[in-house]
Amino acid sequence: QAVVTIGKMNDAGGLNVLLKLCSAENRDLRFTTVKVLSKFRNRQAAYVMSEQLAAENDNEIKMLILDSLIDMRDAGGYRGMEKMLTDQVVSLRVRAVYGLGLIGGAKGLQILFKSAKDSDYRVRAESCNSLGNFKDKGVVQTLNGVVKGDTDRYVRLAALYSLDRLREKSAIIPLFDQYAVEKDPVFKMKLFEITRVLIQYSI
């Protein structure tokens, strides 16, 4: 209750107290502090939460911090988000790459390039979906690489749909080449549909 009261003060003094409590030893205190701190919506709060995310060992608090940073559209220096890519909990890795797609930024893009090679197909698929929010030549190359080389149809479709959203001409020839050798009949049909759309769009 005291933490909530401090948060309602909505001043620099109250913020400084909350920033220190974010890394408190008591788990419930950290949880409540993060909930209150997220309402301040400033760079300093985002940075402290990101740093705590990198050090945090409670999965519920990790998810709460991720949700707060996503809601604030601020990765707070990205250290916490990047640390989540090595977390053993798949849902946390998925949430982190989803958030990076919304928050954006050059650092976020570099993290997404790495997560597109994650061991879990769900993380790779969400990474491909998030990459579709970036206008970058490297994104098109990465997504085309996933379409060509990933072993999971779900992931390949996520990459294909992102290429469809980006509508970049440079994706057409690699997709056409893949269509010529594609063995999965379902995926081949989607390749045809989207390649056709991209050609029409570029004319």
N, C-alpha and C positions, 0 to 999 in steps of 0.2 A: 504493500500500500504506500509505503514511503517513497518508493521509486516512482510510482504513478504520480504522486503529489509533486515530486521534483520535476517530472516531465511537464506537468501542467504550468509550471512557473514560466516555461518557454523563454528563458533568458540565457545569457552566456554562462552564468554561474551554474545554473541547473544542467546545462549541456556538459560542462566540464566534469561535473560529478558523474553523470551518466557514462561519459567516455571512459572513466576510470573503472566504473562498476561492470563494464562490458566484459572484462576479463577476470571477474571475481571468482574465487574458488567454489563458492556455492552455486550449484547447477541451477536451481530455481531462480536465484537472483540474476544470473546471466540471462536466463530465458526472458524474464520480465523486463530486464534492462533493454534487451534487443528490441522487444515489442514497442517499448516506449521510444527508444532512440530512433527507430525507423520513421517516426512522425516528424522528426526535425528536418529531414530532407535537405541536408547540406553536404558539401564535399568532405568536411571533417568527420561527420558521422559515418558516411559511406566508407571512408578510409579505415576508420577504427573497426568497423564491422567486418571489412574485408580481411584485415589483419587477424581478427579473432576467428574468422572462418578458417584461416590457414592453420590456426593452432587448436581449434575446437575438437573435442572428442565425443561429444554428444550428438547423435544423428538428428534428433528433433531440432536442436538448436541450429545445426548446420542448415537444415532445410528452411528454418525460419529466417536465417540470415540471407540465404539465397533469395527467398521470396521478397525480402525487404529490399535488397539491392536491385532486384528486377523491377520492383514497384517504383523505386527511386530512379530507375534508368541510369544507374551509376555503379560501375564495378569497383570503385574505390581503390584504384591502383592495380586491380586484376590479380593480385597475389592469391587471394582466397579462391577466386574462380579457377585459377590455374591449378591450385592444389587439389581442388575437387576432381580433377581429371585422373588423379592417382588413387582416389577413394575406392574402397572395395564395394561400396553400396552403389549399385547400378543406377537406382533412381536419383541419387545425388549427382552422378555424372551427367545423366540425361537432363536434369533440371539446370545444371550449370551451362551446358552447351545451348540449351533453349534460351537461357537468359542472355548469353553472349550474342545471340542473333538479334535480340531486341536492343541491347545496349550499344552494340557496334564498336567502332574504334579499331585502329590498326593493330593494337595489341590483342584485342579480342579475336581479330581475324587470324592472327598467327596461332593462337590457341586452338581455334577451330580446325585449322589445317592439321594439327596434331591429333585432335580428337576424331577426325575422319578415319583414323587408322586404329581406333580403339578395338579391344578384343571382343567387345559385346556389340552385336548387330543393332541393338536399340540405340546405343550411343552414337554409332556411326550414322544411322539413319537420321537422328535428330541433328547431328552435325551437318549433314548434307542439307537438311531443311533450313538450318540457320544460315548456311553459306549462301543460300539463295537471296539473302537480304543485302548482300554486298556486291557492288559493281567493281569488279577487279578481274584482271586477266588471269591471275593465279587461281581465282575461284573457278572459272570456266575450265581451266586445265585440270584442277583437282576433281571436279565433278565428272568430267569426261573420263578421267582415270578410274573413278569409282564405277561408272557405267560399264567400262571395259573390264575391270579387274576384280571387283568384289564378287564374292561367292554367294551372297544372299540377295534374293530377288527383291525383298522389302527395302533393303538399303539401296540397291540399284534404282528402284522406282523413285525413292526419295531424291536421289541425285538427278534423275531424269526430270522430275517435276520442278526442281529448282532451276534447271537449265531452261525449262519452258517458261518460268517466271522471268528469268533474266533476259531472254530473247536476244542473245548475242550471236552475231553471224559466225563468229569463230567456232561455235559449237557444231555447226551444220556438218562439215566434212567428217570430223571424228564420229559423229552419230551415224552418218550415212555408211561409213566404213564398218562400224560395228553392226549395223543392220545387215550388211552383206554376209557376215560370218556368224550372226547370232543363232544359237541352237534352241533357246528357250522360246517356244511358240507364243506364250502369253506376253513375255517381255518384248519379243520381236514386233508384235502388233502395236504395243505402246510406242516402241521406237519409231515405227512407221508414222503413227499419228502425230507425234510431237515433232519429228523431223520435217514432216509436211507443213505443220503450222509454222515452224521457224523459217522455212523456205518462203512461204507465203508472206510472212511478216517482213522479210528482208527484200522482197521485190519492190 
